[in-house]
Amino acid sequence: MIKTEICKLSDEELITLVVKNHPRAMSHIIDRYKGMVFTLSFRILKNQLDAEEAAQDTFIKAFKAINTFRFDCKFSTWLYRICYNHAVSKARVYKPIQVDVDTKFDLPVDTPNALDGLSAKDRSKYLNKAMEMLESEESALLTLYYVDGESIDDISAITNLSESNVKVKLHRGRKKLYTYLSILLKEEVSMLL
């Protein structure tokens, strides 16, 4: 099978080839999902080395259990559930220091517009800083929903939370993210003046 042809295969077709020990199918699945698996691990663990290790462990666990995948959900949901559970377990052992921010700050009225004036690089920098300030679960949920585009139903399956709980946690996470962005942008403006 030509390399370009294997890249066009669906997840289900690739999994079938992995089960049959096709030499390149596994690497194509890894290439397809490595970014999101790392990002999800990083959002939970808040440490690059731990996230890299967790991402590798996720793929090892997934490929050892690939025969148990039943095709009753999306492969990405199944893989992200393995990733999420592994990273949460790893986070229980390693607890990073969390910065607790009081949400009763006097926020500048023009904060949402402040992001509009930033370059894409700066906007990304501030969003990443704010995401790092969130609790692991909030950061992971926002990443799954906004970065990877997972549905509420899929996030519920990945995290084993009810759909209503996912919605509530996403709402609270967005509010905290807004607060953290406001604080970061306010500090940046005050440092420039």
C-alpha positions as CSV (number, residue, x, y, z in Angstrom):
1,M,0.0,0.0,0.0
2,I,1.4,3.4,-1.0
3,K,2.1,5.8,1.8
4,T,-0.3,8.5,0.5
5,E,-3.0,5.9,0.3
6,I,-2.6,4.8,3.9
7,C,-2.8,8.4,5.1
8,K,-6.3,8.7,3.5
9,L,-7.7,5.7,5.5
10,S,-10.3,6.2,8.2
11,D,-9.5,5.4,11.8
12,E,-11.5,2.2,11.6
13,E,-9.5,1.1,8.5
14,L,-6.2,1.9,10.2
15,I,-7.3,0.0,13.4
16,T,-8.1,-3.0,11.3
17,L,-4.6,-2.8,9.8
18,V,-3.0,-2.4,13.2
19,V,-4.8,-5.5,14.4
20,K,-3.4,-7.3,11.3
21,N,0.1,-6.0,12.3
22,H,0.5,-3.7,9.3
23,P,3.9,-2.1,9.6
24,R,2.9,1.6,9.1
25,A,-0.7,1.7,10.3
26,M,0.3,2.3,13.9
27,S,2.6,5.2,13.1
28,H,-0.2,6.8,11.1
29,I,-2.5,6.6,14.0
30,I,0.2,8.1,16.3
31,D,0.8,10.9,13.8
32,R,-2.9,11.7,13.6
33,Y,-3.4,11.9,17.4
34,K,-0.1,12.7,19.0
35,G,-0.7,16.5,19.1
36,M,-4.0,16.2,20.9
37,V,-2.9,13.4,23.2
38,F,0.1,15.5,24.3
39,T,-2.0,18.6,24.7
40,L,-4.6,16.9,26.8
41,S,-1.8,15.3,29.0
42,F,-0.1,18.7,29.3
43,R,-3.3,20.4,30.3
44,I,-3.8,17.9,33.1
45,L,-0.2,17.5,34.3
46,K,1.0,21.1,33.6
47,N,4.6,19.8,33.0
48,Q,6.1,19.1,29.5
49,L,8.2,16.1,30.5
50,D,5.4,14.4,32.4
51,A,3.0,15.1,29.5
52,E,5.4,13.6,27.0
53,E,5.7,10.5,29.2
54,A,2.0,10.3,29.7
55,A,1.4,10.6,25.9
56,Q,3.8,7.8,25.2
57,D,2.2,5.7,27.9
58,T,-1.3,6.4,26.4
59,F,-0.3,5.1,23.0
60,I,1.3,2.0,24.6
61,K,-1.8,1.3,26.6
62,A,-4.0,1.9,23.5
63,F,-2.1,-0.4,21.2
64,K,-2.0,-3.1,23.9
65,A,-5.7,-2.9,24.2
66,I,-6.5,-2.2,20.5
67,N,-8.3,-5.6,20.2
68,T,-10.8,-4.4,22.8
69,F,-11.9,-1.4,20.7
70,R,-15.5,-2.2,19.7
71,F,-16.2,0.5,17.1
72,D,-19.2,1.6,19.1
73,C,-17.7,5.1,19.6
74,K,-15.2,7.3,17.8
75,F,-11.6,6.0,18.1
76,S,-10.6,9.5,19.2
77,T,-13.1,9.3,22.1
78,W,-11.7,5.9,23.2
79,L,-8.1,7.1,22.9
80,Y,-8.7,10.4,24.7
81,R,-10.4,8.5,27.5
82,I,-7.3,6.4,28.0
83,C,-5.2,9.6,27.9
84,Y,-7.4,11.4,30.3
85,N,-7.6,8.6,32.8
86,H,-3.8,8.0,32.7
87,A,-3.0,11.7,33.1
88,V,-5.4,12.1,36.0
89,S,-3.9,9.0,37.7
90,K,-0.4,10.4,37.1
91,A,-1.5,13.8,38.4
92,R,-2.7,12.2,41.7
93,V,1.0,11.3,42.3
94,Y,2.4,14.6,41.1
95,K,0.5,17.6,42.5
96,P,1.7,20.9,41.0
97,I,1.2,24.0,43.0
98,Q,-2.1,25.7,42.0
99,V,-2.5,29.4,42.0
100,D,-5.8,30.3,43.5
101,V,-7.2,33.5,42.1
102,D,-10.1,35.3,43.7
103,T,-12.7,35.9,41.0
104,K,-13.9,39.2,42.5
105,F,-11.2,41.3,40.8
106,D,-12.0,44.7,39.3
107,L,-11.8,43.7,35.7
108,P,-11.2,46.2,33.0
109,V,-14.3,46.6,30.8
110,D,-12.3,46.4,27.6
111,T,-10.5,43.1,28.3
112,P,-12.2,41.1,25.6
113,N,-11.2,43.8,23.1
114,A,-7.7,43.8,24.4
115,L,-7.1,40.4,22.8
116,D,-8.3,41.8,19.5
117,G,-5.3,44.2,19.4
118,L,-2.8,41.5,19.9
119,S,-0.9,39.5,17.2
120,A,-1.9,35.8,16.9
121,K,1.4,34.9,18.6
122,D,0.8,37.1,21.6
123,R,-2.9,36.0,21.8
124,S,-1.7,32.4,21.9
125,K,0.9,33.2,24.5
126,Y,-1.7,34.8,26.8
127,L,-4.3,32.1,26.3
128,N,-1.7,29.4,27.1
129,K,-0.6,31.3,30.3
130,A,-4.2,31.6,31.3
131,M,-4.9,27.9,30.6
132,E,-1.9,26.9,32.7
133,M,-3.5,28.8,35.6
134,L,-6.7,26.8,35.4
135,E,-7.2,23.6,37.4
136,S,-6.2,20.5,35.4
137,E,-9.8,19.3,34.8
138,E,-11.0,22.7,33.6
139,S,-8.0,23.1,31.3
140,A,-8.5,19.6,29.9
141,L,-12.3,20.1,29.3
142,L,-11.7,23.4,27.5
143,T,-9.0,21.9,25.4
144,L,-11.2,19.0,24.4
145,Y,-14.2,21.2,23.6
146,Y,-12.5,24.2,21.9
147,V,-9.2,22.9,20.5
148,D,-10.2,19.4,19.4
149,G,-13.9,20.2,18.8
150,E,-15.2,17.2,20.8
151,S,-18.9,17.2,21.5
152,I,-20.4,17.4,25.0
153,D,-21.5,13.8,24.6
154,D,-17.9,12.7,23.7
155,I,-16.4,14.7,26.5
156,S,-18.8,13.0,28.9
157,A,-17.7,9.6,27.6
158,I,-14.0,10.6,27.9
159,T,-14.2,12.0,31.4
160,N,-17.0,9.8,32.8
161,L,-18.8,13.0,33.8
162,S,-22.5,13.6,33.1
163,E,-23.3,15.9,30.2
164,S,-24.8,18.5,32.5
165,N,-21.7,18.3,34.7
166,V,-19.5,18.8,31.6
167,K,-21.6,21.9,30.6
168,V,-21.3,23.4,34.1
169,K,-17.5,22.8,34.3
170,L,-17.0,24.3,30.8
171,H,-19.0,27.3,31.8
172,R,-17.0,27.8,35.0
173,G,-13.8,27.1,33.2
174,R,-14.6,29.8,30.6
175,K,-15.4,32.3,33.4
176,K,-12.1,31.5,35.2
177,L,-10.2,31.7,31.9
178,Y,-11.7,35.2,31.2
179,T,-10.7,36.3,34.7
180,Y,-7.1,35.0,34.3
181,L,-6.9,36.6,30.9
182,S,-8.1,39.9,32.3
183,I,-5.5,39.8,35.0
184,L,-2.7,38.9,32.7
185,L,-3.6,41.6,30.2
186,K,-4.0,44.2,33.0
187,E,-0.5,43.3,34.3
188,E,1.0,43.5,30.8
189,V,-0.5,47.0,30.3
190,S,0.7,48.2,33.7
191,M,4.2,46.9,33.0
192,L,4.3,48.8,29.7
193,L,3.2,52.1,31.2
